[in-house]
Amino acid sequence: MTRAPPRLGVTLGDPRGIGPEVTAAALEAPPANLVIVGPSGTGVEPDLNVGHWDGGDEAEAGRLAGAAIERAVTLALDGEVDGIVTAPIDKTALAAAGYPYPGHTEMLQALTSAPEVAMLMAAERTRVGGALRVNLATIHIPLSSVPQTLTVERLVSQTLLTASGLKDLWNIGEPRIALCALNPHASDGGLFGHEEASVFTPAIEQLLRLDVRVVGPLPADTVFGRAIAGEFDAVISPYHDVGMAVFKTVSFGAGVNVTLGLPFIRTSPDHGTALDIAGQGRADPSSMQEALRLAAGLAARPRRVPME
């Protein structure tokens, strides 16, 4: 029996940005049945023309973007859609509208009451060939806060969540995961920091006892190249920029942000709102197309077990 194509809810992000236009371009060859999601109860319907429903100022744009996310989550939790794809939001506008979240990931976790989520950047193809998947173990926090946030418990839980996602969504039976070190040269035996010994080593010992195929900590200047060459299915990055700098360098336009740990599929393009070029016809829709394609593919695959 032929399975019906998945149904995806699509939010347009900040209406002053490029979200509406890259979504419009992606709709020319949709990989699934799509529902364009506007903000519930606002009296404003979504429109793919940039600026048409922006409300004029930053706070109103944030209010409309936030309300659309809330409505999309409700649709997904009610089973009306199989997953959601979110166009970029402006974090400053979201804050101006009174939403206390530093980004989509944290907002989606709060709206779904998910105990833990992971931000997995996934590119099934890169400019240098192989696939690259990077979990950002810490996300939108100051660099100075990373050492105290990157605990043994966090490394273990984020690696387990990544392994589960690779099994359940990508159908990789025994994922191979590398932990990227925090310090230069993985601290060279303690010369450049203690976290590799005090945090990474006990985390890896716990993960090995749980039968997770994990290695590390490996220096940042080699681990990502080894992953692209096919040695690892994913890399756990200790902080946002060390992972994102590599990821966007080799896959910008083909990369997708996947939130693991939610009770539904969620993907997003790997770029921001690009307010400076919105409405000029210059925005590249390729990452939005990839986000839709990956969400449709993940939603259509039979899973070994339900996502948790």
ROLUMBA-651358 format. One record per atom (N, C-alpha, C): residue in three letters; x, y, z. Coordinates in steps of 0.02 Angstrom, whole numbers, plus 50000, padded with zeros to 5 digits. Layout:
// residues N
alaXYZ
...
//
This chain:
// residues 308
met500424994150000
met500005000050000
met500445006250000
thr500295011049956
thr500675017149951
thr500525021750009
arg501055024150041
arg500965028550098
arg500875035750074
ala500405039250105
ala500275046250086
ala500885050550102
pro501025055650060
pro501585060050074
pro501495063450142
pro502035064750177
pro501975068050242
pro501695075050234
arg501405077550288
arg501125084350289
arg501545088450337
leu501815094050313
leu502265098150353
leu501975105050362
gly502035107650424
gly501865114550437
gly502485118950427
val502405124550394
val502965128950378
val502825135950407
thr503255138150451
thr503205145050476
thr503675149450437
leu503485155750427
leu503855160350384
leu504385164250420
gly504455163350485
gly504965166850522
gly504805174250530
asp505335178250537
asp505235185550541
asp504995188050474
pro504405191150472
pro504115193150407
pro504495198750373
arg504955202050408
arg505355207150376
arg505965204150341
gly506095197750352
gly506685194550326
gly506555190650263
ile507005185950247
ile506965182350185
ile506555175950190
gly506295174450250
gly505895168350258
gly505325167650209
pro504905172850201
pro504345172150153
pro504575170750082
glu505115174050059
glu505305173149989
glu505665166549976
val506075164150025
val506385157650013
val505875152150018
thr505355153050060
thr504815148150062
thr504435148049997
ala504285153949970
ala503935154349906
ala504325150749851
ala504975151749850
ala505385148449800
ala505385140849810
ala505405138649872
ala505405131549886
ala504745128249867
leu504215132049868
leu503555129349851
leu503475127549778
glu503955129649737
glu503905128049665
glu503975120549653
ala504315116949697
ala504365109649691
ala504335106649761
pro503755106849793
pro503705104549863
pro503805097049869
pro504195094749919
pro504305087649929
pro503775084249972
ala503285088249995
ala502765085550040
ala502155090050034
asn501615088050067
asn501035092450073
asn501195097650126
leu501165103950107
leu501385109350152
leu500795113550175
val500825115550238
val500345120150267
val500725126350290
ile500605132050258
ile500935138250278
ile500575140750341
val500955141350395
val500665142750460
val500745150050479
gly500185153350491
gly500195160150515
gly500065160350589
pro500095166150620
pro499985166850692
pro499255166250710
ser499095161550753
ser498405160350772
ser498125166150813
gly497505168150798
gly497155173050838
gly497375180150828
thr497775181450775
thr498005188350764
thr497605191950712
gly497195188250675
gly496835191350621
gly497265192550559
val497875189950560
val498335190750505
val498495184050475
glu498385183250411
glu498545177050378
glu499245177450348
pro499605171850343
pro500275172050315
pro500255173950242
asp500765177450221
asp500815179650152
asp501545178850131
leu501655176250071
leu502335174950048
leu502675181050019
asn502345186750021
asn502655192949998
asn502965196450059
val503625197350057
val503965200350114
val503685207150129
gly503595208450193
gly503345215050215
gly502595215650216
his502225210650190
his501505211350185
his501155210850253
trp501445206750298
trp501115205850362
trp501595207050420
asp502055211850410
asp502585212750460
asp502375217150519
gly501835220750514
gly501615224650571
gly502025230950581
gly502565231750543
gly502925237950543
gly503545238150586
asp503505236350650
asp504095237250692
asp504355230550718
glu504915230850752
glu505275224950774
glu504845220650821
ala504545223850871
ala504155220050920
ala503555216550888
glu503235219950841
glu502655216850808
glu502875211050764
ala503445211850730
ala503705206450689
ala503865200450733
gly504165201650791
gly504315196150838
gly503685192850864
arg503165196950877
arg502535194150902
arg502225189550850
leu502215191650788
leu501915187550735
leu502315181150723
ala502985181750723
ala503405175850713
ala503315170950770
gly503305173450832
gly503225169150890
gly502545165750892
ala502025169450874
ala501355166550874
ala501285161150821
ala501625161950764
ala501605156850713
ala501945150450736
ile502495151150772
ile502835145150800
ile502375141550848
glu502045145350892
glu501585142350940
glu501035138450904
arg500775141350851
arg500235138050814
arg500485131750779
ala501095132050751
ala501375126150717
ala501485120450766
val501715122050826
val501825116950877
val501155113650896
thr500635117650904
thr499975114950919
thr499745110150865
leu499835112050802
leu499645107750746
leu500025101150748
ala500675101550763
ala501075095450765
ala500875090950824
leu500775093950882
leu500585089950941
leu499895086850933
asp499455090250895
asp498785087550882
asp498765082550825
gly499345081450792
gly499365076650737
gly499115079350671
glu499005086050667
glu498775088950605
glu499325089350552
val499945089650574
val500525089350529
val501025084350557
asp501445081650513
asp501935076650533
asp502585079650558
gly502665086050547
gly503265089450569
gly503215096750550
ile503705100750572
ile503695107850555
ile504375109850528
val504355114750483
val504955117850455
val504905125250469
thr505405127950501
thr505375134850524
thr505865139250487
ala505615144650456
ala506055149550426
ala506365153850481
pro506905157450466
pro507295160750519
pro506905166250556
ile507045166750620
ile506775172150662
ile507335176950681
asp507135182950699
asp507595187950726
asp507555187550802
lys508105185450834
lys508095184350906
lys507955190850944
thr508195196450918
thr508065202850951
thr507325204550947
ala507015203250890
ala506295204650882
ala505885200050928
leu506095193750933
leu505735189150976
leu505765191551048
ala506345193851070
ala506415196551138
ala506005202851147
ala505985207251096
ala505595213451100
ala504855211951107
ala504635206251080
ala503935204251085
ala503775200851151
gly504275199851194
gly504155197051259
gly504255189551264
tyr504545186451212
tyr504685179251216
tyr505365178151248
pro505405174551303
pro506035173951341
pro506485168251316
tyr506565167651251
tyr506955162151224
tyr507515164851179
pro508115162151184
pro508665164451141
pro508635161751070
gly508175157151056
gly508125154450989
gly507555149550982
his507475147050920
his506965142150906
his507025135950951
thr507635133350957
thr507735127050992
thr507465127351063
glu507645132551099
glu507425133251168
glu506665134551172
met506395138151125
met505675139451124
met505285133051111
leu505515129051063
leu505175122751048
leu505205117951107
gln505765117851142
gln505815113551201
gln505305115651253
ala505245122151265
ala504765124551315
ala504045123051295
leu503885124151232
leu503195123151209
leu502985115851210
thr503465111351204
thr503295104151203
thr503445100751269
ser503735104451317
ser503945101551381
ser504425095751371
ala504835096051319
ala505335090851307
ala505865091151362
pro506045085551393
pro506545085751447
pro507235088051424
glu507415086451362
glu508055088651334
glu508005088551258
val508335093351227
val508355093551154
val509085094251133
ala509205092851069
ala509865093651041
ala509805097250974
met510285101650962
met510325105350899
met510825101850854
leu510575098050806
leu510995094250760
leu510995097650692
met511575099950671
met511655102650604
met511845096950557
ala511445096050505
ala511525090250462
ala511585092350389
ala512095089850356
ala512185090850284
ala512335084050254
glu511885081550213
glu511995075050182
glu512495075450125
arg512675081450105
arg513215082650056
arg513555089150075
thr514205089550063
thr514585095450078
thr514995097350017
arg515305103250021
arg515715105549965
arg516325101149953
val516515097450004
val517115093149998
val516925085749994
gly516295084349984
gly516095077449971
gly515615074450020
gly515875071650075
gly515475067650120
gly514985071450163
ala514585067750199
ala514085070650244
ala514415073250307
leu514085077950340
leu514315080550404
leu513715081950448
arg513735079150508
arg513215080450558
arg513555082650623
val513345088350649
val513665091250707
val513145093050760
asn513215090150819
asn512805091950876
asn513155097550914
leu512795102950928
leu513065108350968
leu512875107051041
ala513355104451080
ala513205102351148
ala513005108151192
thr513265114051179
thr513015120151210
thr512825124851154
ile512295128851163
ile512025132451105
ile512115139951114
his511595143451131
his511605150751131
his511785153451201
ile512425152751218
ile512675155451281
ile513335158851267
pro513545163451311
pro514195166551302
pro514765161451305
leu515295162851268
leu515865158351268
leu516145157351339
ser516115162651380
ser516375162151448
ser515975157351491
ser515355155751470
ser514935151151509
ser515015143851488
val515375142751434
val515435135851408
val515765131051456
pro516345132651487
pro516675127751529
pro516235125151586
gln515855129451619
gln515445127051674
gln514805123651650
thr514595125051589
thr513995121951561
thr514145115051532
leu514745114151508
leu514935107951475
leu515145102751528
thr514655099851560
thr514775094951613
thr514795087851586
val515015083251628
val515005076151610
val514285074151592
glu513815076151634
glu513115074251623
glu512855076951556
arg513045083051539
arg512805085951477
arg513105082451416
leu513745081051419
leu514065077451363
leu513745070651354
val513625067151409
val513315060451404
val512615060951375
ser512205065451401
ser511505065751379
ser511455068151306
gln511875072951287
gln511845075351218
gln512095070051169
thr512585066251189
thr512825060851146
thr512295055351140
leu511975053651195
leu511445048551192
leu510865050851148
leu510685057251154
leu510135059951113
leu510325059751039
thr510955061351024
thr511185061050955
thr511185053950929
ala511435049250968
ala511435042250947
ala510725039750935
ser510265041650979
ser509565039650971
ser509265042550907
gly509415049050895
gly509155052150834
gly509415048950771
leu510065047350770
leu510355044150711
leu510045037250699
lys509905033750754
lys509585027150746
lys508855027850723
asp508485032050757
asp507765032350746
asp507565036050682
leu507955041250664
leu507775045250607
leu508175043550544
trp508825042350553
trp509255040650495
trp509325033150485
asn509065029250531
asn509105021950527
asn509825019450524
ile510275022750562
ile510965020550568
ile510995015950629
gly511115009650618
gly511055004750671
gly511525005850730
glu512155007150717
glu512655008350769
glu513045014650753
pro512775020450770
pro513105026750751
pro513805027250782
arg514255029850743
arg514945031250765
arg514985038750780
ile515135040450842
ile515115047450863
ile515785049450892
ala516015055350871
ala516645058150897
ala516495064250940
leu516855064850995
leu516805070751038
leu517375075451022
cys517195081451001
cys517685086650986
cys517925089751051
ala518585090351059
ala518875093051120
ala518705100451128
leu518745102851189
leu518635109851205
leu519265114051195
asn519825111451216
asn520445115251215
asn520885113551154
pro521345118051136
pro521795116751079
pro522175110151089
his522225106351034
his522585099951035
his522325095251088
ala521685095751104
ala521385091551157
ala521785092151222
ser522045097951233
ser522415100251293
ser523125097651298
asp523335093351250
asp524025090651252
asp524215088151322
gly523805083651347
gly523955080551411
gly523905085251470
gly523495090351465
gly523385094951520
gly523775101451515
leu524165102351463
leu524555108551455
leu524105114551443
phe523525113451409
phe523105119051389
phe522405118751420
gly522325115351474
gly521675114951506
gly521565108151537
his521055107651580
his520935101451616
his520305097851594
glu519885101051552
glu519225098251538
glu519255091551502
glu519755090551461
glu519795084151425
glu519865078351475
ala520235079451529
ala520325074151579
ala519755073951629
ser519505079851649
ser519015079951704
ser518295079351680
val518155080951617
val517475080651591
val517405075451535
phe517815075851484
phe517735071451426
phe517885064151443
thr518435062951478
thr518625056051492
thr518085052251531
pro517835054951587
pro517295051251622
pro516655050751581
ala516505055751539
ala515915055351497
ala515985049651447
ile516565049051417
ile516675043651368
ile516655036851402
glu516925036351462
glu516895030051499
glu516165027951512
gln515745032751531
gln515035031251542
gln514705028951477
leu514845032551422
leu514535030951358
leu514745024051333
leu515375022351342
leu515605015651321
leu515265010251361
arg515145011551425
arg514785006551466
arg514065005751443
leu513795010951410
leu513115010651382
leu513105008151310
asp513675005651287
asp513735002751220
asp513655007851164
val513835014151178
val513845019251126
val514535019151093
arg514545019151028
arg515185019250991
arg515445026350988
val515865028151035
val516095035051042
val516855035151050
val517165040251021
val517885041151028
val518015048451045
gly518615049851073
gly518795056651088
gly519145057251155
pro519235063351178
pro519115069451140
pro519635070451085
leu519395072451026
leu519835073450969
leu519895080950954
pro520485083250934
pro520585090350921
pro520115093050867
ala519895099250877
ala519425102250829
ala519725103050760
asp520395103450755
asp520685104650689
asp520745098350646
thr520545092550674
thr520565086350635
thr519905082550635
val519505083150687
val518935078750695
val518405079650640
phe518295085950618
phe517775087050569
phe517975084250500
gly518615084950483
gly518855081950421
gly518775074450421
arg518915071350477
arg518835064050482
arg518105062050476
ala517655066150502
ala516935064650496
ala516715065150423
ile516935070450388
ile516745071250318
ile517025065550276
ala517605062950295
ala517895057350259
ala517525050750272
gly517045050750318
gly516635044950329
gly516805040850391
glu517275043350432
glu517485039650491
glu516965039950547
phe516585045350550
phe516075046150602
phe515415048250571
asp514865046250604
asp514195048250582
asp513985054950610
ala514305057150664
ala514155063650694
ala514725065650739
val514775072250750
val515265075050796
val514895079150848
ile515075078250911
ile514805082350965
ile515275088350974
ser515035094350959
ser515435100350966
ser515335103351035
pro515865105551069
pro515795107951138
pro515445114651143
tyr515475118751090
tyr515125125151092
tyr514925127251021
his514485132051018
his514145133950957
his514625135450899
asp515075140150907
asp515445142650849
asp515965137850823
val516265133650865
val516765129050838
val516425124050791
gly515805122150806
gly515445117750761
gly515155121450701
met514855127250712
met514525130850658
met515015133650608
ala515605135750630
ala516085138550583
ala516285133350531
val516425127350554
val516605122050507
val516005120050465
phe515435119250498
phe514845116750462
phe514645121450405
lys514605127850419
lys514395132550367
lys514925133450313
thr515555132750331
thr516075133350281
thr516015127950228
val515855121850248
val515845116350200
val515155114750173
ser514625117750202
ser513955115550181
ser513445121050175
phe513645127450177
phe513145132750176
phe512715132250114
gly512065132250125
gly511585131350070
gly511325124250066
ala511705119450092
ala511485112450093
ala511365110050163
gly511505114250213
gly511435112150282
gly510745113350310
val510565109150359
val509905109450390
val509985108750466
asn509605112750502
asn509585112350575
asn509015107550594
val509185102250630
val508695097350652
val508675097350729
thr508075098050757
thr508015097750830
thr507845090750851
leu508285087650889
leu508165080950916
leu507855081550985
gly507435076751003
gly507135076651069
gly506415079051071
leu506175081851016
leu505475084051012
leu505025078250994
pro504375078751008
pro503915073350990
pro503705073550916
phe504035077650876
phe503895077950804
phe504535080250769
ile504535079550703
ile505095081850662
ile505105089450660
arg505705092350668
arg505775099550656
arg506445100850622
thr506415104350566
thr507015106550530
thr506975113950516
ser507545116850498
ser507585123950482
ser508185125050437
pro508175130050394
pro508775131550354
pro509345133850398
asp509945133850370
asp510545135250411
asp510755142550409
his510295147050389
his510475154050385
his509995158350427
gly510145164750430
gly509735169350469
gly509235173150427
thr508975178550455
thr508435182350423
thr508665186550364
ala509305188450363
ala509575192550308
ala509135198650294
leu508995202450346
leu508555208250339
leu508805213250287
asp509465213350276
asp509755218350230
asp509605216850157
ile509435210550140
ile509305209050069
ile508585206750058
ala508175206950110
ala507485204550103
ala507105208550050
gly506725204950010
gly506305208249959
gly506665210349897
gln507315208749891
gln507705210849833
gln507805205349781
gly507525199349796
gly507595193849748
gly508295190749748
arg508685192149800
arg509375189549802
arg509455183549848
ala508955182049887
ala509015176649936
ala509055169849902
asp509515165749927
asp509605158949900
asp509145154149938
pro508675150849903
pro508205146449938
pro508455139349949
ser509085137949931
ser509305130949931
ser509275127750000
ser509465131450053
ser509445128450119
ser508725127150142
met508265131550124
met507555130350140
met507295124250102
gln507505123550040
gln507315117650002
gln507575111350035
glu508205111650059
glu508495105850092
glu508135104350157
ala507945109650194
ala507575108650257
ala506915105150245
leu506555107250193
leu505925104050176
leu506025096850153
arg506545095850112
arg506675089150086
arg506865084350142
leu507295086650187
leu507505082250242
leu506935080750289
ala506535085950305
ala505955084750349
ala505475079750318
ala505345080450253
ala504895075750219
ala505185068750220
gly505835068150208
gly506145061550208
gly506145058350277
leu506305062250328
leu506305059550396
leu505605057550419
ala505115061650401
ala504425060150421
ala504155054050385
ala504415052650325
ala504155046950286
ala504485040350305
arg505055040650338
arg505415034450353
arg505095030750412
pro505025024250406
pro504815020450464
pro505345020750518
arg505155021750580
arg505635022450635
arg505655016150676
arg506245014650703
arg506315008850746
arg505895009450809
val505925015450839
val505525016750900
val505295024050896
pro504775025950932
pro504565032950932
pro505115037450960
met505155043550933
met505625048450960
met505435050351030
glu505925051451072
glu505805053751141
glu506235059851154
//
